[in-house]
Amino acid sequence: MRILVVEDETRMAALIRQGLEEESHAVDVVGNGTDVLHWVQSTDYDVILLDIMLPEKDGITVCRELRAAGYTVPVLMLTARDTLTDKVKGLDSGADDYLVKPFAIQELTARVRALGRREAPGKTAELIVNDLTLDTATKRAKRGDKIIELKAKEYALLETLMRHPYQVLSRQQIIERVWDMDYDSESKLIEVYIHWLRKKIDDGHDEKLIQTVHGLGYRIGSHE
Ligand code: CA
């Protein structure tokens, strides 16, 4: 698995990296909370290990931002604090699991394996709209019998639409779920990604599933 470790204490980060690499994981380490969204945008991580106490931006804020941007990647929170409030805050921010320092590296790697296996909570494995299926585990779509490979943002956009089948989603609703805080609302990114998705999903089919609702936004599914 590809794992992002967000930890500012270099010795701790090195220990975690070593433990994960010994289990054949690919590991990226980032030392502050501010850069996490950028890393996640450019790389499709299977699990994120997120320390709560970080310079500039704490782990709970980072986790909230990840979820607000539509990322469902499993997050394991790491913290030196073990008060109930911190745990509740961490889980409320969208973290999937929680590990208190100090911990045995074997426990960390076991939790990472478990997170990699299971779906993020509240997410079903498959979303279905008409003859289109999206597997949220493999991140692959299938229309009829044809398997469709998706890039990360194409997947995020399609998943957002398919979680609200037959409903119109405004540009703002889509931006909040798919892109980060720096998204320029004047940009044409949505249009560009809708265009690419249409090529993959609708080309060659009489029934077009991705629909533009002029002045309102976009909708997936031609009928219920
Ligand atoms: Ca720290």
Boltz pocket constraint, residues with backbone or C-beta under 6 A from the ligand:
constraints:
  - pocket:
      binder: B
      contacts: [[A, 7], [A, 8], [A, 9], [A, 51], [A, 52], [A, 53], [A, 54]]
      max_distance: 6.0
